[in-house]
Amino acid sequence: MLENPMKKGIGTFALVMLITGAIDNIRNFPATALFGSSLIFFFIFSAIVFLIPAALVSAELASAWTEKGGIYHWARIAFGEKIGFLAVWLQWISNLVWFPTILSFIASTAAYLIDPALAQNKIYLVSVILITFWSITFINLKGIHLSAKFASFCTVAGMLAPMTLIIILSIIWVALGKPVQVQFTAENIFPSFAHSQNWMSLTAIMTAFLGMELAAVHVNDVKNPQNTFPRALTISTAIILVTMIMGSLGIAIILPQKDINLVSGVMMAFTNLFAAFHMSWIIPLITVMILVGTSGSIVSWVISPAKGLLQAAQSGYLPKVFQQVNQHGVARNLLIIQAVLVTLVCLAFLLMPSVNGSYWLLTALSTQLYMFMYVILFVTAIYLRYKFPQKTRPFSIPGKNIGMWIVSLLGLIGCTITLIVGFFPPDGINVGSTLRYVVIFSIGLVIMILPVALFYFYKKKNDKADEKLDRDLADVTVS
């Protein structure tokens, strides 16, 4: 097996920025602000049944198995290489489908600096998506240390700074006695789940929490991983929850719901927000900051799942060409083929009847695939508690085995809700007929998962060939 030539050195701050940057995103604020005061319930409930369980499980597994990290390694130890490969494939392929959605946000936001109408131009969107993604791929080819530095800068300058500004403005707004657009009554805070849209709102927030386990694949590049990972995950969880709740609530408090215009894009909501403070001059700067922050958030998603897939490749599930790493310890060929495949997936924007329809289809497809991976993660965590009861766990979920069961079952509940709701197209988004949506969605799932069987066959065939070669060599030696 190839060793990673890079020197350990990622500290708590860089790891926190890598995790926070991958999950926390200002682009979600206007959408969640539409929930009004009920967003408090949505965020807290989603944190209880998904974000916190995912963070706790990832922290325990990362602190216990420090020789390697990530879903492939954990699931392989628990259930064998086949389940490990399935899990890491789901993680990797879901990101492949998701990339065009986050990149389309970058493209539409950049259009705001030129001509907002470009945000509905498919050719413009695909062009900017590809330029951005290939640029980030080349940054990641320089190694995790450069990637971590880039992500840290982008997270602080392009995400936490504008988030903090929005939160401060909302506090000033309330302190000055300005009109508050939301009501904090029990009726408003606790929504009725008799309406399907509320279920979709809940899963939209849980989808925004994906990725807590990503950074674990860099365990060999982290200083003192037994303590650094749990600490970084704890800090990241707190930052994500506080900024998402306070930022979204800030917009909901200041802007009437009718002015939170998602059709015109995220920047329209911020234009109205800053106009209320007579600060329209800051919009171009905020636009650039959001572009920087969102670009940085993609860094971990580009390199981390590919590094997990590299572990499976080195176990023989992929051809040797994908097992190679460059002088920076990066799976060069995997990143290149990943960029090529993302280029092909972008054609989805040309197949759907609307940009929003393409965005929703790819988001739903990515979420379904990723949630299947999380099901494996939570079951793996439970099983490893029993399979290796004496394993040293510098961080252990409180409550012994009962605590592990409670945390993992909460996570599985969150996964189940998201998986069920994902099969229903939302109202108000043009995805064609319901039948067309279901057919395309189902075909998409099959296409994304089917290669697993092909790679199983590939490894089995190679194993038999290796066994035959070993026998032949043994016969020659005896002769």
Secondary structure, 3 states (H helix, E strand, C coil): CCCCCCCCCECHHHHHHHHHHHHCCHHHHHHHHCCHHHHHHHHHHHHHHHHHHHHHHHHHHHHHCCCCCCHHHHHHHHHCHHHHHHHHHHHHHHHHHHHHHHHHHHHHHHHHHHCHHHHHCHHHHHHHHHHHHHHHHHHHCCCHHHHHHHHHHHHHHHHHHHHHHHHHHHHHHHHCCCCCCCCCCHHHHCCCCCCHHHHHHHHHHHHHCCCCCHHHHHHHHECCHHHHHHHHHHHHHHHHHHHHHHHHHHHHHHCCHHHCCCCCCHHHHHHHHHHCCCCHHHHHHHHHHHHHHHHHHHHHHHHHHHHHHHHHHHHHHCCHHHCCCCCCCCCHHHHHHHHHHHHHHCCHHHHCCCHHHHHHHHHHHHHHHHHHHHHHHHHHHHHHHHHCCCCCCCCCCCCHHHHHHHHHHHHHHHHHHHHHHCCCCCCCCCCCCHHHHHHHHHHHHHHHHCHHHHHHHHHHHHHHHHHHHHHHHHHHHHC
